[in-house]
């Protein structure tokens, strides 16, 4: 395969050939690019890590086909592992897959499964477990990862510790896809996920979805050197940002996620608290409309709404400046393929009024929001409501319960609040969210031209051509899709100064939701 360059969302240039071949030449310790930084000291065993987190509900499940928010991801990665891990810089690194390689064209891949790894039950990990786990998200399933695996034509067992994945079309980003948090590896034949039998550092001891989850460290040494240090991890559901912050200040918890931007200054002054900030790597905050439903199927209605939102005012007042302006798609400014020439749509009440008049209506539009969607969703909606008044449009903000929001509101109501987490590649950002028929296509956007561009860019090795394709994708979404992505936030976590491992990450907050596995107490 010819040598080309690819770039992670953090801007780090990689050799595409290196990405394709995995890390077969490195030892076990070096294989994990997110190993604890030696600058923080040598990892120590012991203690109870108490996490206070937003991003879950009483309807949470242990079934990986249902994960949709931060808390399920976090407790899942305490118990299970994936084939591929994303390191702090955004690179695909080996986890349960020890190495991988691809034939020219990136249609046939071979993954070598790490040997000597056991599940909590004592069963030894093998190729059958991996094949079964991937297939959970293929065929007749409602898994959000189904679309990511749509190009998988066949998975073949070559040996007890080696599989071949054959694609219907080449995809140089397959290792990144297999890092998706839905694709944890479970024992072959698993149907009862309540038993929570995984290869991770911890075992499940208490399960109260919506309240708390408790895990204890497995006896003996964890197979990842330097990780799995805490005796116990207690994850508490704390949906209210103020309550989370108070819990940290009063030492009821050791770390919290989704820090309210307005409290960063206060927390920074504390001698006992550290702030972890990943600029531009945070969530994509948006309001989404179903564009196959009236009135949002009218393009001019959506353009009126997009010109009618005052993005800068929301960023200043709701996010205290800890965000950048979004341009109505999920590609962020750290991504290599982010098209800087396409300036974010400005607040323009006159243009908004023009499009509403052209559409023959200016409301009322009902927008359903909840702090269960994301902290600041309600305040953002109220500012949106006020800014639309300048375009003589009427937005009705309906506040709904945060409990069960992702089951009862998102993907079901015509217009609602949503956030999208960061993804390590442009393909993952676009394919899961906007390609026709995908489970999580929350605007019901459908454009054959866009779909083809995504597929073609996936296998295009000419970087200039690939960039042009992704630029056109961004233009189409900004002009046509039902997403109003008004801000791309910084990822903001906070934790006790005695806690190690709470570091910025190129993908998700809480060190890619692996703080329980990576951290320790000084």
HUJO-V854347 format. One record per pair of residues at least 4 apart in sequence whose ideal C-beta (glycine too) atoms are under 6 Angstrom apart, sorted by the first residue. I is the first residue (numbers start at 1). J is the second residue. Records with the same first field share a line. If there is no record, write none. Layout:
I: J + J
//
This chain:
1: 17 + 104
3: 17
4: 16 + 461
5: 13
6: 14 + 16
7: 13 + 336
8: 12 + 89 + 90 + 91
9: 90 + 334 + 335 + 424 + 506
10: 89 + 90 + 334 + 506
12: 89
14: 19
20: 102
21: 101
22: 99 + 100
23: 31 + 94 + 99
24: 99
26: 30 + 31
29: 225
31: 94
33: 87 + 91 + 93
34: 87 + 88
35: 226
36: 43 + 226
40: 500
41: 522
43: 226 + 229 + 520
44: 520
45: 229
46: 231
47: 230 + 521
48: 232
49: 230 + 233 + 254
50: 234 + 253 + 254
51: 235 + 255
52: 236 + 238 + 244 + 247 + 253 + 256
53: 71 + 257
54: 239 + 258
55: 69 + 70 + 71
56: 60 + 69 + 71 + 237
57: 210 + 403 + 404
58: 209 + 210
59: 404 + 407
60: 72 + 209
61: 66
62: 193 + 196
63: 193
64: 182 + 184
65: 143
67: 72 + 73 + 182
68: 406
72: 76
73: 181 + 513
74: 513
75: 213 + 235
76: 80 + 184
77: 513 + 514
78: 200 + 202 + 215 + 233 + 516
79: 196 + 198 + 200 + 202 + 204
80: 184 + 198 + 200
81: 95 + 96 + 199 + 200
82: 95 + 179 + 183 + 184
83: 96 + 97 + 178
84: 92 + 95 + 97 + 175 + 178 + 179
85: 93 + 95
86: 179 + 424 + 507
87: 91 + 93
88: 505
89: 506
90: 424 + 506
92: 175 + 176
94: 98
96: 114 + 185
97: 111
98: 112 + 114
99: 112
100: 111
101: 110
102: 106 + 109
103: 108
105: 170
106: 170 + 171 + 172
107: 167 + 170
108: 166
109: 165 + 174
110: 164
111: 163
112: 162
113: 127 + 130 + 161
115: 161
117: 125 + 199 + 223
118: 122 + 124
119: 123 + 187 + 197 + 199
120: 197 + 203
121: 197
123: 187
125: 129 + 199
126: 160
127: 157 + 160 + 163
128: 188
129: 185 + 187 + 188
130: 163 + 185
131: 155
132: 188
133: 185 + 186
137: 141 + 143 + 145 + 146 + 149
138: 149
141: 146
144: 439 + 440
145: 180 + 182 + 183
147: 432 + 438
148: 177
151: 167 + 168 + 169 + 171
153: 166 + 167 + 168
154: 166
155: 165
156: 164
157: 163
158: 162 + 164
167: 171
170: 459
171: 458
173: 425 + 427
176: 424 + 425
178: 183
186: 190
187: 197
196: 204
201: 222 + 228 + 517
202: 215 + 217
203: 216 + 218
204: 215
205: 214 + 216
206: 214
208: 212
210: 237
211: 237
212: 236
213: 235
214: 234
215: 233
216: 232
217: 228 + 231
222: 227 + 228
227: 517 + 518
228: 517
229: 520
233: 516
238: 243 + 244
239: 402
241: 260 + 375
244: 256
245: 263
247: 252 + 253
248: 253 + 256 + 494
254: 495 + 496 + 499
255: 495 + 499 + 502
256: 494
257: 493 + 509 + 510
258: 375
259: 492 + 494
260: 375
261: 319 + 320 + 322
262: 320
263: 267
267: 273 + 494
268: 275
272: 497
273: 494
274: 495 + 497
275: 494
276: 493 + 502 + 504
277: 490 + 492
278: 491 + 504
279: 490
280: 324 + 332 + 333 + 334
281: 422 + 491 + 506
282: 489 + 490 + 491
283: 419 + 421 + 489
284: 330 + 420 + 485 + 488
285: 419 + 487
286: 418 + 483 + 484 + 485
287: 417 + 484
288: 418 + 442 + 443 + 482 + 483
289: 296 + 415 + 482
290: 414 + 444
291: 296 + 297 + 443 + 444 + 482
292: 297 + 444
293: 414
295: 301 + 361
296: 301 + 482
298: 359
300: 355 + 358 + 359
301: 359
302: 482
303: 355
304: 308 + 352 + 355 + 356
306: 328 + 345 + 484
307: 348 + 351 + 352
308: 352 + 387 + 388 + 391 + 393
309: 384 + 387 + 484 + 486
310: 347 + 387
311: 325 + 486
313: 317 + 383
314: 318 + 380 + 383 + 486
315: 319 + 323 + 487
318: 376 + 379 + 380
319: 323
322: 490
323: 487 + 489
324: 333 + 488
325: 344
326: 485 + 486 + 487 + 488
327: 344 + 478
328: 478 + 483 + 484 + 485
329: 474 + 477 + 478
330: 420 + 429 + 433
331: 335 + 338 + 426 + 429 + 474
332: 488
333: 338
335: 426
337: 426 + 467 + 470
339: 471 + 474
342: 474
349: 390 + 391
352: 391
353: 391 + 392
356: 362 + 393
362: 392 + 393
363: 393 + 394
364: 394 + 396
365: 395
366: 396 + 398
367: 381 + 395 + 397 + 415
368: 398 + 400 + 409 + 413 + 416
369: 377 + 378 + 381 + 417
370: 400 + 402 + 405
371: 375 + 402
372: 402 + 405
373: 377 + 405 + 417
374: 419
376: 380
377: 417
381: 397
385: 395 + 397
388: 393 + 395
400: 409
404: 408
405: 409
406: 410
409: 413 + 416
410: 416 + 418
411: 442
418: 442
421: 508
422: 507
423: 428 + 429
424: 507
426: 470
427: 431 + 458
430: 434 + 454 + 473
431: 435 + 454
432: 438 + 440
434: 445
435: 451 + 454
436: 446 + 451
443: 481 + 482 + 483
445: 481
450: 476
452: 456
453: 469 + 472 + 473
457: 466 + 469 + 470
460: 465 + 466
476: 480
477: 481
491: 509
493: 502 + 509 + 510
495: 499 + 502
498: 521 + 522
500: 519 + 520 + 522
501: 511 + 515 + 518 + 519
503: 511
505: 511 + 512
507: 512
508: 512 + 513
510: 515
511: 515 + 518
514: 518
515: 519
//
